[in-house]
Amino acid sequence: MTRIEWDGTVQRRMVDTADRIDGAQWEKLAARALAILPLCRPVPRIPVYRVRVDDAVVQAAEHDLTSALLDLITAVLAFGEEHLPARPAGFRRPFTGPGKGSSGRCRRCERHPGAALRAAGFRGLRTGHTGR
């Protein structure tokens, strides 16, 4: 379950029913919640929820939550575990071998953080600033 606040704050919680003694109760609640799908009509400054159960995905604004879906979301927020997103695609741990500083960047880049960007042809954010 993902809760997206009006300011972009994201809260993710999950319940893994396979590892729980009360897994059957969670699955029944999820089935009831997905039986009637609400319309997603977002309103400014109102949170939007995205609920995923197996392959089914439901999105609804907070004011559009039906009773069973509201029960599921409330239970997941109260009893679920925090769900951290996976690493972004292409993310690699920095190399910290010989010739590298403690941050994983070369020592020259640690002394001059913008040098690598300028060497790659970066000339600023179209504000007229060239970085020189």
Secondary structure, 3 states (H helix, E strand, C coil): CEEECCCCCEEEEECCHHHCCCHHHHHHHHHHHHHCCCCCCCCCCCCEEEEEECCEEEEEEHHHCCHHHHHHHHHHHHHCEECCCCCCCCCCCCCCCCCECCCCCEHHHHHCCCHHHHHCCCCCCCCCCCCC
